[in-house]
Amino acid sequence: MVSPQDIEQWIAAALPCEKLEVKGDGHHFEALIVSGEFRGKNMVQQHQLVYKALGERMREEIHALSMRTFTPEDWASR
């Protein structure tokens, strides 16, 4: 079974993050991701970067992932 820590490690290995938190129960997960890589990208493009980081795991191991993505600037202004 996939853990929130597994997902954090997989994202962090492919996407530099200033803040990364994943919560979940092994089937459904929620992620908060703050990365400079999101600059100049809309929300769909940001989420695509995360999906790319997770690769085939999104089809095979992770059943549901909701995410909130922010640039460092957007996160700081919250």
C-alpha positions in Angstrom: 0.0 0.0 0.0 1.2 3.5 -0.9 1.8 5.9 2.0 1.8 9.7 2.0 5.5 9.6 2.6 6.0 7.5 -0.5 4.2 10.1 -2.6 6.2 12.9 -1.0 9.4 11.1 -1.9 8.4 10.5 -5.5 7.3 14.1 -6.0 10.4 15.5 -4.3 12.7 13.3 -6.4 11.5 14.8 -9.6 10.3 18.3 -8.7 12.1 20.8 -6.4 9.7 21.9 -3.7 9.8 24.6 -1.1 6.9 23.0 0.7 5.5 19.5 0.3 2.8 17.9 2.4 0.9 14.8 1.5 -1.9 13.3 3.7 -4.0 10.2 3.0 -5.3 6.9 3.9 -3.6 4.7 1.4 -6.2 5.1 -1.2 -7.1 8.8 -1.3 -4.5 11.5 -0.9 -4.3 15.3 -0.6 -1.1 17.2 -1.5 0.1 20.7 -0.9 2.9 21.5 -3.2 4.9 24.8 -3.4 7.5 24.9 -6.2 9.3 27.5 -8.2 8.8 25.2 -11.2 5.2 26.3 -11.2 6.0 29.9 -12.1 4.4 31.0 -15.4 2.2 28.0 -15.5 -1.5 27.7 -15.1 -3.1 25.3 -12.6 -3.5 22.5 -15.2 0.1 22.8 -16.3 1.2 22.7 -12.6 -0.8 19.6 -12.0 0.7 18.0 -15.1 4.2 18.5 -13.7 3.1 16.6 -10.6 1.5 13.8 -12.6 4.7 13.6 -14.7 6.7 13.3 -11.4 4.5 10.4 -10.3 4.5 8.7 -13.7 2.8 5.4 -14.0 2.2 5.3 -10.3 -0.9 7.5 -11.0 -2.4 4.6 -12.9 -1.2 1.7 -10.9 -0.6 2.6 -7.3 -2.4 5.9 -6.5 -6.2 5.8 -6.8 -7.0 9.4 -6.0 -4.9 12.5 -5.5 -6.2 16.0 -5.0 -3.7 18.7 -5.0 -3.2 22.4 -4.2 -0.3 23.9 -6.1 1.4 27.3 -5.5 4.4 29.2 -6.6 6.5 30.4 -3.7 5.2 33.9 -4.3 1.6 32.9 -4.3 2.1 30.8 -1.2 3.8 33.7 0.7 0.9 36.1 -0.2 -1.8 33.8 1.2 
